[in-house]
Amino acid sequence: MKLLNINKIVLGALLFITTFFTACDLEELPENVNINDPKSLVEIQELLNNAYNNLGWPLGGNAQLFSDINGDNINGLAGLNVDETEIYNRSTSFFNNTIRDNMYRGFYRIILDANVALNFLAPEYLQSIGEDATSSQVQEMRGEALFLRAYMHFEVSRFMSHSPGFTPDNSHLGVPYRKDYANAIGEIRGTVAQNYADMLSDLKEAETLLNAMNSKNQYYANKAAAQAVLAKVYFQAGFGPDLETGKSNYQNAFDYANLALQGTTATFDNNLYQGTNVYRFAGALDATNNTTNTAIPNVETIFGIISESTANSKGDGFRRYRSDFTIGNVTVRLMQEVYNSIPSTDKRRSLIDVIDGEYFLNKFNRSIFHVPLLHYSDILLIRAEAAAETNNVAQAEMDINQILSRAGLSTVTGISRDQLIDLARNQRRIELLGEGNRVNDLKRIGVQETSLTIRNAPWNCNGMLFQFPATEVFTGFVQNPVGGCN
């Protein structure tokens, strides 16, 4: 790896990204660090920490909300701004300097942060500053950077490209998969096959480099976090062509979900939905200094975002759902059908408030909370559905019954494989409401159930994709097709 002119190249990349992100309320570059020529692992870690800090912009509720708007849980008649209404109506308009644009940039900002850290973790550079490239600390930092790079590419790809299986060989266009700190723009789109191969390569290397517990603390990526994202990647690939020869996507999803659940220190929260403990998005606010107790995220959190204080709250995007604010033109409404789909005896029905004939999610009714991006219940339901898809009905039944029992519903026994699949999908919709999963589940299922519609539109119509921002497009770059879903 050449390190000639490294300062000029990295500085240019950082200046570029800073210029384009000033309107996004993203974190500033780390203070007291020579971003062009770090002299120690401590300084390189600070650069890597910037990637963690920046998770809050795209994944602090913004991406999740935009994903839900594109699905069938949100009633778009009120509560959406102009840009969000375009998402709801599945407009394929070209856009720039909008909230969608900023979300896209937010993902790639984290990818750039990770790539800058990886560049300085190269053996040649570490040797030049007297650091041991083989140390356990370096290997862990490399694992974290690879994890973040793959995870963010996975998330952004679900907005910008169709799921695996849209074409028989995944030759349809994906996103630019950036591995170089020097190229903020100017890369063509890879195919979905190439994107997923790169994700798997990065995540599997990260899995080998990361330990069961991160040496810094539990808020940094660890082995179970990498395994959880691997489970999500294979699960999204679902009915598409197998990403690994000789092993189905659902079998891989099951295996990695199983590894994550067995290896994580996170646990299933049996107390959730009991009494006043109804929030997985947890974080007790200390009224004396407006900080959260960062030592106590919800016990289900495998990997997430920590909100350190009211001045540094990372889940603000979820506030649009809140029913304890004055209901107004920016409050997101749910479809009545979602509420009606939840049995009256289900404890989770209390997470929806009915106000003047409209339906509001109160799941995020807190002044501050941590955001569990990867959590036990999500991965458990992936294992359940993948188990049913691979005819492991006993495991599927056991996993689903944990969810049902906690919700106060009757457990199941002796039902068929297809019934278990349907039940797992239904439980994902209810359990993960407001967390941005629903539309991606429907896109995955549509590969098999080709007549499936999402809010009266084909699952694979052009309007299900977001357009790339104008600043991304250059000669030779192929934009997503226009035409919406009419």
Order of alpha helices (4+ residues) and beta strands (2+ residues): alpha-alpha-alpha-beta-alpha-alpha-alpha-alpha-alpha-alpha-alpha-beta-beta-beta-beta-alpha-beta-beta-beta-alpha-alpha-alpha-alpha-beta-beta
